[in-house]
Amino acid sequence: MRDLRMRVGIPTEVKTREGRVGLVPAACAELVRHGHDVVIQQGAGSMSGYGDADYLAAGARILPDADAVYGEAELIVKVKEPVGEELSRLRREHRLFCFLHLAANRELGERLRAIGLTAIAFETVRVDGTLPLLAPMSEIAGHLAVQVGTHLLHQPQGGKGMLLGGLAAASRGHVVVLGAGVAGGAAVHTAAALGARVTVFDVHRERMTAMRAMGNNVTALYAYQQAIGDSLPSADILIGAVLVPGRRTPHLVTREMLREMVPGSVAVDISVDQGGCLETTRPTSYDDPFYVEEGVTHFCVTNMPGAVPRTSSQALSASLIPHVLRLAEPDWTDDPALAEGINVRDGAYVNPAVKAELEGGSGN
């Protein structure tokens, strides 16, 4: 009988309307091929289109409930941060690998510190200056932001009653995007492809150049607060896509600035997980996703890619599997990307940005 190197557990996600799964069957098969034992909760992949039979065929073992998965596993791979009863199942010896976004969730950070486990956050794993585990979900969120915003502009949804791309004898809609990273770039691409007039703000010239190259209907500007404010009276959809890794997102749009938008306009804040870049942002779920502030319909769901779990799970697993394989090795902390991803270990904050945000220290 072979000596299994690591027992990897994949529980069912419990966040509201969260249909993603930590690893798809093909990724599990890779772990098994490398000699690891994979246990997955019964039905964990069903909302992503993967049945228990698919995981059995990949060599994983199906366990009946979350208690069994957390009880057997050493490495827990899931999508969203642990909530509710999940926290009571975590033990000091666990390695937890998932999205955490602790900068906007001090309470969760303190709970993880009290447990004493090692928690590695997808959003702070960095490779050559990029965030490879956050990128695919950011891209999906960017596309969804425009799709959702377009729907909310329809009159039955309380919107202005307009077609975003316009047509002959009817004006185009105007989409304003804050941030030209992966999420913002995806939003710009989708909005421009629909024919909207797009204005995107960033502080990096190379990003602005890339956005401008997407089409003649895209204008890329430096993110001066006055310039952002000047764009809002004509904005039909405002999309927040600002990220400061490990830190809370700064408010680029104040409530006073938002009042300049026409009633029936839409605001989608992708950066809600990190606190949001609009002063009026507050987290919502897919059970109650919308609210109105200053006449503007807000969509600030904290797990936007969960609406398309099949696509999201496939994209996330492809990015995750090399890092999960490395994380299952005894010397995984020698990997600089994973080492930077450690947010909590032995009761302390580790990642410098997270430490500075939650403790107010220098992080050195």
C-alpha positions in Angstrom: 0.0 0.0 0.0 1.5 3.4 -1.0 2.3 6.0 1.5 -0.1 8.9 1.0 1.6 12.2 1.3 -1.2 14.6 2.1 -4.9 14.3 2.7 -6.7 17.1 0.9 -10.3 17.9 1.8 -12.9 19.8 -0.3 -16.1 20.7 1.6 -19.3 22.0 0.1 -19.5 25.8 0.0 -22.0 27.2 2.4 -22.0 30.9 1.5 -25.4 32.1 0.2 -26.0 30.9 -3.4 -22.3 29.9 -3.7 -22.1 27.1 -6.3 -18.4 26.9 -6.9 -16.3 24.0 -5.8 -12.7 24.1 -4.6 -11.3 21.7 -7.2 -12.9 20.1 -10.2 -12.5 16.3 -10.8 -9.6 16.7 -13.2 -7.7 18.7 -10.6 -8.4 16.0 -8.0 -7.1 13.4 -10.4 -3.8 15.3 -10.6 -3.5 15.2 -6.8 -4.2 11.5 -6.7 -1.7 10.9 -9.5 0.9 12.6 -7.2 0.1 10.2 -4.4 -2.2 12.4 -2.4 -5.6 11.3 -0.8 -8.5 13.6 -1.8 -11.7 13.6 0.2 -14.7 15.6 -0.9 -18.1 16.2 0.7 -21.0 14.5 -1.0 -22.6 16.8 -3.5 -19.9 19.5 -3.3 -19.5 19.8 -7.0 -23.2 19.4 -8.1 -23.9 23.1 -8.6 -20.8 23.3 -10.9 -22.1 20.4 -12.9 -19.9 17.7 -11.4 -21.5 14.7 -9.7 -20.0 12.4 -7.1 -19.4 9.8 -9.8 -17.1 12.2 -11.5 -15.0 12.6 -8.4 -15.0 8.9 -7.7 -13.7 8.3 -11.3 -10.9 10.8 -10.6 -9.8 8.7 -7.6 -11.3 10.9 -4.8 -13.3 9.5 -1.9 -16.8 10.8 -1.1 -17.5 11.6 2.5 -21.1 12.1 3.8 -20.8 15.5 5.5 -18.6 18.5 6.4 -17.7 17.0 9.8 -16.1 14.0 8.1 -14.2 16.1 5.5 -12.8 18.5 8.1 -12.1 15.6 10.5 -10.0 13.7 8.0 -8.3 16.4 6.0 -5.0 18.1 6.7 -5.2 20.6 3.8 -8.6 22.3 3.3 -9.2 23.7 -0.2 -12.4 25.7 -0.6 -13.5 28.8 -2.4 -14.9 31.4 0.0 -13.9 32.3 3.5 -15.1 30.0 6.3 -18.4 31.2 7.9 -20.7 30.0 10.7 -20.2 26.3 11.7 -17.2 26.0 9.3 -15.1 27.9 11.8 -15.9 25.4 14.6 -14.6 22.6 12.3 -11.2 24.1 11.8 -8.3 22.9 13.9 -4.8 24.2 14.6 -3.2 21.5 12.5 -5.2 22.5 9.4 -3.8 24.3 6.4 -6.7 26.4 5.0 -6.4 27.5 1.3 -9.2 29.8 0.1 -10.2 33.4 -0.5 -10.1 35.3 2.8 -10.2 39.1 2.2 -9.3 39.7 5.9 -8.6 43.4 5.4 -12.4 44.0 5.4 -13.1 41.2 7.9 -11.2 41.7 11.1 -13.6 39.4 13.0 -12.7 36.5 10.8 -9.0 37.3 11.1 -9.2 37.2 14.9 -11.1 33.9 14.8 -8.4 32.3 12.6 -5.7 33.6 14.9 -7.5 32.1 17.9 -7.7 28.7 16.2 -4.0 28.9 15.5 -4.1 27.3 12.0 -2.2 28.3 8.9 -4.4 30.2 6.5 -3.2 31.0 3.0 -5.4 33.4 1.0 -5.8 33.1 -2.7 -5.9 36.9 -3.1 -2.4 37.4 -1.7 -0.5 34.6 -3.5 1.7 36.6 -5.8 3.8 35.4 -8.8 6.1 37.9 -10.7 4.0 40.8 -9.5 0.7 39.2 -10.5 -2.1 37.6 -8.5 -2.8 34.4 -10.4 -5.5 33.0 -8.1 -7.5 36.2 -8.0 -7.1 37.0 -11.7 -9.6 34.5 -13.2 -12.3 35.4 -10.7 -11.6 39.1 -11.2 -12.0 38.6 -14.9 -15.3 36.9 -14.5 -16.5 39.6 -12.1 -15.6 42.2 -14.6 -17.7 40.6 -17.3 -20.6 40.0 -14.9 -20.5 43.6 -13.7 -21.5 44.9 -17.1 -24.0 42.1 -17.7 -25.7 42.8 -14.4 -25.5 46.6 -14.9 -27.1 46.3 -18.3 -30.0 44.3 -16.9 -30.5 46.8 -14.1 -30.8 49.7 -16.6 -34.0 48.1 -17.9 -37.2 49.9 -16.8 -38.8 46.9 -15.1 -35.7 46.7 -12.8 -36.1 50.4 -11.9 -33.5 51.6 -14.4 -33.5 54.3 -16.9 -35.0 52.1 -19.6 -32.1 52.2 -22.0 -30.2 49.8 -24.2 -26.6 50.1 -23.2 -25.1 50.0 -26.7 -27.8 52.2 -28.3 -28.6 52.0 -32.0 -29.3 54.2 -34.9 -31.3 57.3 -33.8 -30.7 56.4 -30.1 -27.7 57.4 -28.0 -25.2 55.0 -26.5 -25.0 54.4 -22.8 -21.9 55.6 -20.8 -20.0 53.2 -18.5 -17.4 54.5 -16.1 -14.9 52.0 -14.7 -12.6 52.7 -11.8 -9.4 50.7 -12.2 -7.9 49.1 -15.2 -6.6 45.8 -13.7 -7.9 42.4 -14.5 -11.5 43.1 -13.3 -11.7 46.6 -14.7 -10.1 45.5 -18.0 -12.7 42.7 -18.4 -15.5 45.2 -17.7 -14.1 47.7 -20.2 -13.9 44.9 -22.8 -17.5 43.8 -22.3 -18.9 47.3 -22.2 -17.0 48.4 -25.3 -18.0 45.2 -27.2 -21.7 46.1 -26.5 -21.1 49.4 -28.1 -21.2 51.6 -25.0 -19.2 54.7 -24.5 -16.6 53.8 -21.9 -14.4 55.9 -19.6 -11.9 54.1 -17.5 -9.7 55.5 -14.8 -6.3 54.3 -13.5 -2.9 55.6 -12.4 -0.7 53.4 -14.5 0.1 54.7 -18.0 0.6 51.2 -19.5 -2.8 50.1 -18.3 -4.5 53.2 -19.7 -2.7 52.6 -23.0 -4.0 49.0 -23.1 -7.6 50.2 -22.3 -7.4 52.8 -25.1 -6.4 50.1 -27.5 -9.7 48.3 -27.0 -11.6 50.6 -29.3 -12.4 54.1 -30.3 -15.3 54.1 -27.9 -12.9 53.8 -24.9 -11.3 56.8 -23.1 -8.7 56.1 -20.5 -7.9 58.9 -18.0 -5.7 59.4 -14.9 -7.7 58.8 -11.8 -7.9 62.4 -10.5 -10.8 62.6 -8.1 -12.1 65.7 -9.9 -12.0 63.8 -13.2 -13.9 60.9 -11.7 -16.5 63.3 -10.3 -16.8 65.1 -13.7 -17.7 61.8 -15.4 -20.5 60.8 -13.0 -23.4 63.0 -14.2 -23.3 61.3 -17.6 -22.6 57.8 -16.3 -25.3 55.1 -16.7 -23.2 52.4 -15.1 -20.4 53.0 -12.6 -18.1 50.0 -11.9 -15.7 49.9 -9.0 -12.7 47.6 -9.8 -9.9 48.9 -7.5 -7.6 46.5 -5.7 -4.9 47.2 -3.1 -3.6 43.6 -2.3 -4.1 42.8 1.4 -5.5 46.3 2.2 -8.9 47.9 2.4 -9.9 49.6 -0.8 -9.9 53.4 -0.7 -13.1 55.3 -1.3 -12.8 57.0 -4.7 -16.4 58.0 -4.9 -18.0 59.8 -2.0 -21.7 59.9 -1.3 -21.7 63.5 -2.4 -20.1 62.6 -5.7 -22.7 59.8 -6.2 -25.5 62.2 -5.9 -24.4 63.7 -9.2 -25.5 60.5 -11.0 -29.0 60.5 -12.6 -31.6 58.5 -10.7 -32.0 55.0 -12.3 -28.3 54.7 -12.9 -26.4 51.7 -11.6 -23.3 51.1 -9.5 -21.5 47.8 -9.3 -18.7 47.5 -6.8 -16.5 44.5 -7.6 -14.1 45.6 -4.8 -16.7 45.0 -2.1 -14.7 42.1 -0.7 -12.0 44.5 0.3 -14.4 47.1 1.6 -15.4 48.7 -1.6 -14.3 51.8 -3.5 -17.6 53.7 -3.2 -18.6 55.3 0.1 -22.1 53.9 -0.3 -21.0 50.3 -0.8 -22.2 47.6 1.6 -21.9 43.9 1.2 -24.9 42.0 -0.3 -25.7 38.4 -1.2 -27.5 36.8 -4.1 -30.5 36.4 -1.9 -30.9 40.2 -1.7 -28.4 41.6 -4.1 -29.7 45.1 -4.8 -30.3 48.3 -2.9 -30.8 52.0 -3.8 -28.7 54.8 -2.4 -29.0 58.4 -3.6 -31.3 57.1 -6.4 -28.6 54.8 -7.8 -29.2 51.0 -7.8 -26.2 49.3 -6.2 -25.1 45.7 -6.8 -22.4 44.7 -4.3 -22.5 40.9 -4.0 -19.4 39.5 -2.3 -19.2 36.4 -4.4 -20.1 37.6 -7.9 -18.5 34.7 -9.8 -20.6 32.3 -7.7 -23.4 33.0 -10.2 -21.6 31.1 -12.9 -20.1 28.2 -10.9 -19.3 25.9 -13.9 -17.2 28.5 -15.6 -15.7 29.8 -12.3 -14.8 26.4 -10.9 -13.0 25.4 -14.1 -11.0 28.6 -14.3 -10.2 28.6 -10.6 -9.1 25.0 -10.5 -6.7 25.5 -13.5 -5.0 28.3 -11.5 -5.1 26.5 -8.2 -3.7 23.1 -9.0 0.0 23.9 -9.3 -0.1 25.7 -6.0 -2.2 23.0 -4.2 0.4 20.4 -5.4 3.2 22.6 -3.9 1.2 23.3 -0.7 1.0 19.6 -0.2 4.8 19.3 0.0 6.6 19.4 3.4 8.8 22.3 2.3 6.0 24.4 0.8 7.0 27.5 2.8 10.1 27.7 0.6 7.9 28.7 -2.3 7.9 32.5 -2.2 4.4 32.8 -3.8 2.8 30.6 -1.1 4.9 32.2 1.6 3.5 35.6 0.7 0.0 34.1 0.6 0.1 33.2 4.3 -2.2 35.5 6.1 -2.4 33.8 9.5 0.0 31.3 11.2 0.5 30.2 14.8 -1.9 32.9 16.1 -0.3 35.8 14.3 -0.9 37.8 11.1 1.9 37.1 8.6 1.4 38.8 5.3 2.8 42.4 5.7 -0.1 44.2 4.1 -2.7 42.2 6.1 -0.7 42.7 9.2 -0.5 46.5 8.7 -4.2 46.7 7.9 -5.4 44.8 10.9 -2.8 45.7 13.5 -2.0 49.2 12.3 1.7 48.3 12.3 4.4 48.6 9.7 4.2 45.0 8.7 8.0 44.7 8.8 
